[in-house]
Amino acid sequence: MLSALEQQRVWEGLLEAEIRSHYFADLCGRYQREQKYLTWATLLFSSGAFATLIRDWVSQSFSWLPPILALATVGLSFRLLIARNERNSIECADLHFKQNMLAREFEDLWDDMYSDSAPEKLRQLEARAAEYSKTATSFPNKAKLMLQWENYVIQHRYRPAES
């Protein structure tokens, strides 16, 4: 059986895991979108057809435009190379899945908090949460995004039952 303090830790662990699950799902989508936009922009700026259109459109007064577009293409290509968006997206999807499963396990423990094995299950879940937090340290702390998902989860969890 869990003490009142342990019950509070279960509830907080459930909320934290749910919040992080949503947060990493959101980050995953952001990395995927950025990758897509950068890839398309690089393709567009580096295409010969685009260069031909620009050359035909550009008169002597805009002779600076082709070198700027070439530099933009180099910059976009460099950003694609160092951003690691695909890898970050995969890692965020994995963290989303793990946090989602962790939240479900905290919820199961919440439903079974009076069992004799509950304190040991709580320790195991908290250890896994700490392990996942260690994995997540390579990602940016987007406080506004985390707060958005915190508000969402709190509102969802505390919504009164509809009659």
C-alpha positions in Angstrom: 0.0 0.0 0.0 1.2 3.5 -0.8 1.5 6.3 1.7 -0.2 9.6 1.0 3.2 11.0 -0.1 3.8 8.1 -2.5 0.3 8.4 -3.9 1.1 12.1 -4.7 4.3 11.0 -6.4 2.3 8.5 -8.5 -0.1 11.2 -9.6 2.7 13.7 -10.3 4.6 11.0 -12.2 1.5 10.3 -14.3 1.1 13.9 -15.2 4.8 14.5 -15.9 5.0 11.5 -18.2 1.9 12.6 -20.1 3.2 16.1 -20.5 6.5 14.9 -21.7 4.9 12.5 -24.1 3.0 15.3 -25.7 6.0 17.6 -25.7 8.2 15.0 -27.5 5.5 14.2 -30.0 5.3 18.0 -30.8 9.1 18.3 -31.1 9.1 15.3 -33.4 6.6 17.0 -35.7 8.6 20.2 -35.6 11.8 18.5 -36.6 10.1 16.7 -39.4 8.5 19.9 -40.7 11.9 21.7 -40.6 13.6 18.9 -42.4 10.9 19.0 -45.1 11.0 22.8 -45.6 14.8 22.9 -45.7 15.0 20.1 -48.2 12.4 21.7 -50.5 14.1 25.1 -50.2 17.5 23.6 -51.0 16.1 21.7 -54.0 14.3 24.9 -55.2 17.3 27.2 -54.8 19.8 24.7 -56.4 17.6 23.8 -59.4 18.8 24.9 -62.8 15.2 25.8 -63.8 14.9 28.3 -60.9 18.3 29.7 -61.8 17.2 30.2 -65.4 14.0 31.9 -64.3 15.9 34.2 -62.0 18.5 35.0 -64.7 15.7 35.9 -67.2 14.0 38.0 -64.6 17.0 39.7 -63.2 18.2 42.8 -65.1 21.4 44.6 -64.5 19.9 46.3 -61.4 19.5 42.9 -59.7 22.8 41.4 -60.6 23.5 40.7 -56.9 20.6 38.3 -56.6 22.2 35.1 -58.2 25.2 35.1 -55.8 22.8 35.7 -52.8 20.7 32.7 -53.9 23.8 30.6 -54.3 24.9 31.6 -50.8 21.4 30.8 -49.5 21.6 27.4 -51.0 25.0 26.8 -49.4 23.5 28.0 -46.0 20.5 25.8 -46.3 22.6 22.8 -47.3 24.9 23.4 -44.3 21.8 23.7 -42.0 20.5 20.4 -43.3 23.8 18.8 -42.6 24.3 20.0 -39.0 20.6 20.1 -37.9 20.3 16.3 -37.5 16.5 16.8 -37.9 15.9 13.2 -39.0 17.8 11.8 -36.1 16.2 14.2 -33.6 12.8 13.3 -35.0 13.4 9.6 -34.5 14.7 10.1 -30.9 11.8 12.3 -30.1 9.3 9.7 -31.4 11.1 7.1 -29.2 10.9 9.4 -26.2 7.2 10.1 -26.9 6.5 6.4 -27.0 8.5 5.7 -23.8 6.8 8.5 -21.9 3.4 7.5 -23.1 4.0 3.9 -21.9 5.3 5.3 -18.6 2.2 7.4 -18.1 0.0 4.3 -18.7 2.0 2.4 -16.1 1.7 5.2 -13.6 -2.0 5.2 -14.3 -2.2 1.4 -13.7 -0.3 1.9 -10.4 -2.8 4.7 -9.5 -5.6 2.2 -10.0 -3.7 -0.4 -7.9 -2.1 1.7 -5.2 -3.3 -0.4 -2.3 -1.5 -3.6 -3.4 1.5 -4.8 -1.4 3.8 -4.5 -4.5 2.8 -0.8 -5.2 5.9 0.8 -3.4 8.3 -1.3 -5.4 6.5 -0.6 -8.7 6.6 3.1 -7.9 10.4 3.0 -7.4 10.8 1.1 -10.7 8.7 3.7 -12.5 10.6 6.6 -11.0 13.9 5.0 -12.0 12.7 4.6 -15.6 11.5 8.2 -15.6 14.9 9.4 -14.5 16.5 7.2 -17.2 14.3 8.8 -19.9 15.1 12.3 -18.5 18.8 11.6 -19.0 18.1 10.6 -22.6 16.1 13.8 -23.1 18.9 16.2 -22.0 20.2 16.5 -25.6 17.0 18.3 -26.6 16.3 22.0 -26.1 14.2 23.1 -23.2 11.3 24.9 -24.9 9.6 26.2 -21.8 6.6 27.8 -23.5 6.0 24.5 -25.4 6.3 22.5 -22.3 3.9 24.9 -20.5 1.4 24.5 -23.4 1.3 20.8 -23.0 1.2 21.0 -19.2 -1.8 23.2 -19.4 -3.4 20.8 -21.9 -2.8 17.7 -19.7 -3.9 19.5 -16.5 -7.1 20.7 -18.2 -7.7 17.2 -19.7 -7.1 15.4 -16.4 -9.1 17.8 -14.2 -12.1 18.2 -16.6 -15.3 17.6 -14.7 -17.3 14.5 -15.8 -20.0 15.4 -18.2 -23.5 14.4 -17.1 
